[in-house]
Amino acid sequence: MEKAGGTDPEKVLAALAEVSIDGPRGTIRMDKQRHAPLTMYLGQVQADGSVKVIQSFPNVDPGAQCPPKS
């Protein structure tokens, strides 16, 4: 809303393409479809309940989840 300069839904949606935030996973940037590529992890649950990370997949593209309306 800061980037959009208010709460107008059209302006907020447009501004989301330029938003990034620093959080526990590092810097997360929204894309033009208003989705954020994130690192995904493949884990194996251990006998003691902990999780062992087997492999990580950095910046997985969320794909075209919200195609334009026709």
C-alpha positions in Angstrom: 0.0 0.0 0.0 3.0 2.3 0.6 4.3 1.7 -2.9 0.8 2.2 -4.3 0.3 5.4 -2.3 -3.0 4.2 -0.9 -5.5 1.4 -0.8 -7.0 1.6 -4.3 -7.1 -2.1 -5.4 -5.9 -1.4 -9.0 -2.9 0.6 -7.8 -2.0 -2.0 -5.1 -2.1 -4.8 -7.6 0.1 -2.8 -10.0 2.6 -2.0 -7.3 2.9 -5.7 -6.2 5.1 -6.4 -9.2 7.7 -4.1 -7.7 7.6 -5.3 -4.1 10.3 -7.1 -2.2 10.6 -8.0 1.5 13.5 -9.1 3.6 12.6 -12.1 5.8 13.9 -15.3 7.4 14.3 -16.8 3.9 16.2 -13.8 2.6 14.9 -11.2 0.1 11.7 -12.3 -1.5 10.7 -10.4 -4.7 7.2 -10.4 -6.2 7.1 -10.9 -10.0 4.8 -9.3 -12.5 2.1 -12.0 -11.8 2.3 -11.1 -8.1 3.9 -14.4 -7.1 7.3 -15.0 -5.5 9.8 -17.6 -6.5 10.9 -19.4 -3.4 13.5 -22.0 -2.5 11.9 -25.4 -2.0 13.4 -28.2 0.1 13.2 -32.0 -0.1 13.4 -33.4 3.4 13.5 -36.7 5.1 11.9 -37.1 8.5 14.3 -38.8 10.9 13.5 -41.3 13.6 13.8 -38.6 16.3 11.3 -36.4 14.4 13.9 -34.0 13.0 14.1 -33.3 9.3 17.2 -33.8 7.2 17.3 -31.7 4.1 18.2 -33.9 1.2 18.2 -31.3 -1.5 17.2 -27.7 -2.1 15.8 -26.1 -5.2 16.6 -22.4 -5.3 14.1 -19.8 -6.6 11.4 -22.2 -7.9 9.3 -20.3 -10.4 5.6 -20.5 -9.3 4.6 -20.5 -13.0 1.6 -18.9 -14.6 -0.9 -19.3 -11.7 -3.2 -16.5 -12.6 -3.5 -16.3 -16.4 -5.2 -13.2 -17.7 -9.0 -13.3 -18.1 -10.1 -13.8 -21.7 
